[in-house]
Amino acid sequence: MSAVKKIFRFLALILFIIILASLLRDILFGQFSLQENKKLETLIEKKEDELINISEKNEMLKDEIRLLKNNEEYVEHIARENLGLIREGEEYIDEEPD
């Protein structure tokens, strides 16, 4: 019996070493490794910064929509500046050189 126990212990030790080596390989080089985790954290931080920038831009656009809906002077300013519209009796002067 003692020889059988030794063989069983030896096989159990080999199995334990194989499982341990497999786990270490996954921890160091696998999909969930520390290096991959760092890459994901960096990507998350980048995407959070993008989200903040997009949210700020969204708020600015909402403010501009409110102004366009409620402020006729702002609408006139935009029409004059972006579309080159003028009032009756005014003369349009192109400030850009030819």
PyMOL CGO cylinders between C-alpha atoms (Angstrom):
from pymol import cmd
from pymol.cgo import CYLINDER

trace = [
    CYLINDER, 0.00, 0.00, 0.00, 2.77, 2.38, 0.72, 0.3, 1, 1, 1, 1, 1, 1,
    CYLINDER, 2.77, 2.38, 0.72, 3.95, 2.22, -2.92, 0.3, 1, 1, 1, 1, 1, 1,
    CYLINDER, 3.95, 2.22, -2.92, 0.42, 3.05, -4.11, 0.3, 1, 1, 1, 1, 1, 1,
    CYLINDER, 0.42, 3.05, -4.11, 0.26, 6.01, -1.72, 0.3, 1, 1, 1, 1, 1, 1,
    CYLINDER, 0.26, 6.01, -1.72, 3.62, 7.28, -2.98, 0.3, 1, 1, 1, 1, 1, 1,
    CYLINDER, 3.62, 7.28, -2.98, 2.46, 7.03, -6.59, 0.3, 1, 1, 1, 1, 1, 1,
    CYLINDER, 2.46, 7.03, -6.59, -0.85, 8.76, -5.70, 0.3, 1, 1, 1, 1, 1, 1,
    CYLINDER, -0.85, 8.76, -5.70, 1.01, 11.55, -3.86, 0.3, 1, 1, 1, 1, 1, 1,
    CYLINDER, 1.01, 11.55, -3.86, 3.42, 11.92, -6.77, 0.3, 1, 1, 1, 1, 1, 1,
    CYLINDER, 3.42, 11.92, -6.77, 0.55, 12.18, -9.27, 0.3, 1, 1, 1, 1, 1, 1,
    CYLINDER, 0.55, 12.18, -9.27, -1.29, 14.62, -7.00, 0.3, 1, 1, 1, 1, 1, 1,
    CYLINDER, -1.29, 14.62, -7.00, 1.88, 16.74, -6.77, 0.3, 1, 1, 1, 1, 1, 1,
    CYLINDER, 1.88, 16.74, -6.77, 2.32, 16.69, -10.57, 0.3, 1, 1, 1, 1, 1, 1,
    CYLINDER, 2.32, 16.69, -10.57, -1.34, 17.69, -11.02, 0.3, 1, 1, 1, 1, 1, 1,
    CYLINDER, -1.34, 17.69, -11.02, -0.94, 20.48, -8.46, 0.3, 1, 1, 1, 1, 1, 1,
    CYLINDER, -0.94, 20.48, -8.46, 2.18, 21.79, -10.24, 0.3, 1, 1, 1, 1, 1, 1,
    CYLINDER, 2.18, 21.79, -10.24, 0.40, 21.72, -13.62, 0.3, 1, 1, 1, 1, 1, 1,
    CYLINDER, 0.40, 21.72, -13.62, -2.60, 23.62, -12.22, 0.3, 1, 1, 1, 1, 1, 1,
    CYLINDER, -2.60, 23.62, -12.22, -0.34, 26.13, -10.47, 0.3, 1, 1, 1, 1, 1, 1,
    CYLINDER, -0.34, 26.13, -10.47, 1.72, 26.68, -13.65, 0.3, 1, 1, 1, 1, 1, 1,
    CYLINDER, 1.72, 26.68, -13.65, -1.47, 27.18, -15.66, 0.3, 1, 1, 1, 1, 1, 1,
    CYLINDER, -1.47, 27.18, -15.66, -2.80, 29.74, -13.17, 0.3, 1, 1, 1, 1, 1, 1,
    CYLINDER, -2.80, 29.74, -13.17, 0.51, 31.61, -13.10, 0.3, 1, 1, 1, 1, 1, 1,
    CYLINDER, 0.51, 31.61, -13.10, 0.59, 31.69, -16.91, 0.3, 1, 1, 1, 1, 1, 1,
    CYLINDER, 0.59, 31.69, -16.91, -2.93, 33.17, -16.96, 0.3, 1, 1, 1, 1, 1, 1,
    CYLINDER, -2.93, 33.17, -16.96, -2.06, 35.73, -14.27, 0.3, 1, 1, 1, 1, 1, 1,
    CYLINDER, -2.06, 35.73, -14.27, 1.11, 36.86, -16.02, 0.3, 1, 1, 1, 1, 1, 1,
    CYLINDER, 1.11, 36.86, -16.02, 0.25, 36.55, -19.71, 0.3, 1, 1, 1, 1, 1, 1,
    CYLINDER, 0.25, 36.55, -19.71, -3.44, 35.71, -20.10, 0.3, 1, 1, 1, 1, 1, 1,
    CYLINDER, -3.44, 35.71, -20.10, -6.54, 37.66, -20.97, 0.3, 1, 1, 1, 1, 1, 1,
    CYLINDER, -6.54, 37.66, -20.97, -6.96, 38.82, -17.37, 0.3, 1, 1, 1, 1, 1, 1,
    CYLINDER, -6.96, 38.82, -17.37, -3.27, 39.47, -16.70, 0.3, 1, 1, 1, 1, 1, 1,
    CYLINDER, -3.27, 39.47, -16.70, -1.99, 42.48, -14.81, 0.3, 1, 1, 1, 1, 1, 1,
    CYLINDER, -1.99, 42.48, -14.81, -0.71, 43.99, -18.05, 0.3, 1, 1, 1, 1, 1, 1,
    CYLINDER, -0.71, 43.99, -18.05, -4.08, 43.61, -19.77, 0.3, 1, 1, 1, 1, 1, 1,
    CYLINDER, -4.08, 43.61, -19.77, -5.78, 45.04, -16.70, 0.3, 1, 1, 1, 1, 1, 1,
    CYLINDER, -5.78, 45.04, -16.70, -3.56, 48.14, -16.89, 0.3, 1, 1, 1, 1, 1, 1,
    CYLINDER, -3.56, 48.14, -16.89, -4.39, 48.56, -20.61, 0.3, 1, 1, 1, 1, 1, 1,
    CYLINDER, -4.39, 48.56, -20.61, -8.09, 48.37, -19.82, 0.3, 1, 1, 1, 1, 1, 1,
    CYLINDER, -8.09, 48.37, -19.82, -7.79, 50.92, -17.01, 0.3, 1, 1, 1, 1, 1, 1,
    CYLINDER, -7.79, 50.92, -17.01, -5.98, 53.31, -19.38, 0.3, 1, 1, 1, 1, 1, 1,
    CYLINDER, -5.98, 53.31, -19.38, -8.69, 52.83, -22.01, 0.3, 1, 1, 1, 1, 1, 1,
    CYLINDER, -8.69, 52.83, -22.01, -11.42, 53.44, -19.43, 0.3, 1, 1, 1, 1, 1, 1,
    CYLINDER, -11.42, 53.44, -19.43, -9.75, 56.69, -18.32, 0.3, 1, 1, 1, 1, 1, 1,
    CYLINDER, -9.75, 56.69, -18.32, -9.46, 57.83, -21.94, 0.3, 1, 1, 1, 1, 1, 1,
    CYLINDER, -9.46, 57.83, -21.94, -13.12, 57.05, -22.64, 0.3, 1, 1, 1, 1, 1, 1,
    CYLINDER, -13.12, 57.05, -22.64, -14.21, 58.83, -19.45, 0.3, 1, 1, 1, 1, 1, 1,
    CYLINDER, -14.21, 58.83, -19.45, -12.30, 61.95, -20.60, 0.3, 1, 1, 1, 1, 1, 1,
    CYLINDER, -12.30, 61.95, -20.60, -14.00, 61.70, -24.01, 0.3, 1, 1, 1, 1, 1, 1,
    CYLINDER, -14.00, 61.70, -24.01, -17.37, 61.39, -22.30, 0.3, 1, 1, 1, 1, 1, 1,
    CYLINDER, -17.37, 61.39, -22.30, -16.70, 64.51, -20.23, 0.3, 1, 1, 1, 1, 1, 1,
    CYLINDER, -16.70, 64.51, -20.23, -15.72, 66.46, -23.36, 0.3, 1, 1, 1, 1, 1, 1,
    CYLINDER, -15.72, 66.46, -23.36, -18.80, 65.27, -25.24, 0.3, 1, 1, 1, 1, 1, 1,
    CYLINDER, -18.80, 65.27, -25.24, -21.04, 66.15, -22.28, 0.3, 1, 1, 1, 1, 1, 1,
    CYLINDER, -21.04, 66.15, -22.28, -19.57, 69.66, -22.13, 0.3, 1, 1, 1, 1, 1, 1,
    CYLINDER, -19.57, 69.66, -22.13, -20.06, 70.11, -25.87, 0.3, 1, 1, 1, 1, 1, 1,
    CYLINDER, -20.06, 70.11, -25.87, -23.62, 68.81, -25.52, 0.3, 1, 1, 1, 1, 1, 1,
    CYLINDER, -23.62, 68.81, -25.52, -24.36, 71.39, -22.83, 0.3, 1, 1, 1, 1, 1, 1,
    CYLINDER, -24.36, 71.39, -22.83, -22.94, 74.16, -25.02, 0.3, 1, 1, 1, 1, 1, 1,
    CYLINDER, -22.94, 74.16, -25.02, -25.17, 73.04, -27.89, 0.3, 1, 1, 1, 1, 1, 1,
    CYLINDER, -25.17, 73.04, -27.89, -28.20, 72.96, -25.58, 0.3, 1, 1, 1, 1, 1, 1,
    CYLINDER, -28.20, 72.96, -25.58, -27.42, 76.53, -24.50, 0.3, 1, 1, 1, 1, 1, 1,
    CYLINDER, -27.42, 76.53, -24.50, -27.14, 77.61, -28.12, 0.3, 1, 1, 1, 1, 1, 1,
    CYLINDER, -27.14, 77.61, -28.12, -30.48, 75.97, -28.92, 0.3, 1, 1, 1, 1, 1, 1,
    CYLINDER, -30.48, 75.97, -28.92, -32.09, 77.84, -26.02, 0.3, 1, 1, 1, 1, 1, 1,
    CYLINDER, -32.09, 77.84, -26.02, -30.64, 81.10, -27.33, 0.3, 1, 1, 1, 1, 1, 1,
    CYLINDER, -30.64, 81.10, -27.33, -31.84, 80.39, -30.84, 0.3, 1, 1, 1, 1, 1, 1,
    CYLINDER, -31.84, 80.39, -30.84, -35.35, 79.64, -29.58, 0.3, 1, 1, 1, 1, 1, 1,
    CYLINDER, -35.35, 79.64, -29.58, -35.67, 82.55, -27.16, 0.3, 1, 1, 1, 1, 1, 1,
    CYLINDER, -35.67, 82.55, -27.16, -33.34, 85.38, -28.23, 0.3, 1, 1, 1, 1, 1, 1,
    CYLINDER, -33.34, 85.38, -28.23, -34.08, 87.15, -31.50, 0.3, 1, 1, 1, 1, 1, 1,
    CYLINDER, -34.08, 87.15, -31.50, -30.95, 89.28, -31.20, 0.3, 1, 1, 1, 1, 1, 1,
    CYLINDER, -30.95, 89.28, -31.20, -28.81, 86.15, -31.09, 0.3, 1, 1, 1, 1, 1, 1,
    CYLINDER, -28.81, 86.15, -31.09, -30.60, 84.72, -34.12, 0.3, 1, 1, 1, 1, 1, 1,
    CYLINDER, -30.60, 84.72, -34.12, -29.94, 87.98, -35.98, 0.3, 1, 1, 1, 1, 1, 1,
    CYLINDER, -29.94, 87.98, -35.98, -26.30, 87.90, -34.91, 0.3, 1, 1, 1, 1, 1, 1,
    CYLINDER, -26.30, 87.90, -34.91, -25.92, 84.33, -36.22, 0.3, 1, 1, 1, 1, 1, 1,
    CYLINDER, -25.92, 84.33, -36.22, -27.69, 85.22, -39.47, 0.3, 1, 1, 1, 1, 1, 1,
    CYLINDER, -27.69, 85.22, -39.47, -25.42, 88.20, -40.02, 0.3, 1, 1, 1, 1, 1, 1,
    CYLINDER, -25.42, 88.20, -40.02, -22.20, 86.43, -39.06, 0.3, 1, 1, 1, 1, 1, 1,
    CYLINDER, -22.20, 86.43, -39.06, -22.67, 83.01, -40.61, 0.3, 1, 1, 1, 1, 1, 1,
    CYLINDER, -22.67, 83.01, -40.61, -25.01, 83.66, -43.50, 0.3, 1, 1, 1, 1, 1, 1,
    CYLINDER, -25.01, 83.66, -43.50, -23.97, 87.19, -44.48, 0.3, 1, 1, 1, 1, 1, 1,
    CYLINDER, -23.97, 87.19, -44.48, -27.54, 88.51, -44.20, 0.3, 1, 1, 1, 1, 1, 1,
    CYLINDER, -27.54, 88.51, -44.20, -28.06, 92.27, -43.97, 0.3, 1, 1, 1, 1, 1, 1,
    CYLINDER, -28.06, 92.27, -43.97, -30.91, 94.56, -43.11, 0.3, 1, 1, 1, 1, 1, 1,
    CYLINDER, -30.91, 94.56, -43.11, -32.69, 96.57, -45.72, 0.3, 1, 1, 1, 1, 1, 1,
    CYLINDER, -32.69, 96.57, -45.72, -30.65, 99.66, -46.53, 0.3, 1, 1, 1, 1, 1, 1,
    CYLINDER, -30.65, 99.66, -46.53, -27.37, 98.17, -45.27, 0.3, 1, 1, 1, 1, 1, 1,
    CYLINDER, -27.37, 98.17, -45.27, -24.43, 97.33, -47.46, 0.3, 1, 1, 1, 1, 1, 1,
    CYLINDER, -24.43, 97.33, -47.46, -22.49, 94.08, -47.15, 0.3, 1, 1, 1, 1, 1, 1,
    CYLINDER, -22.49, 94.08, -47.15, -18.71, 94.46, -46.91, 0.3, 1, 1, 1, 1, 1, 1,
    CYLINDER, -18.71, 94.46, -46.91, -16.60, 91.35, -47.37, 0.3, 1, 1, 1, 1, 1, 1,
    CYLINDER, -16.60, 91.35, -47.37, -13.71, 91.53, -44.93, 0.3, 1, 1, 1, 1, 1, 1,
    CYLINDER, -13.71, 91.53, -44.93, -11.86, 88.57, -46.41, 0.3, 1, 1, 1, 1, 1, 1,
    CYLINDER, -11.86, 88.57, -46.41, -9.22, 89.47, -49.01, 0.3, 1, 1, 1, 1, 1, 1,
    CYLINDER, -9.22, 89.47, -49.01, -9.61, 88.00, -52.51, 0.3, 1, 1, 1, 1, 1, 1,
]
cmd.load_cgo(trace, "trace")
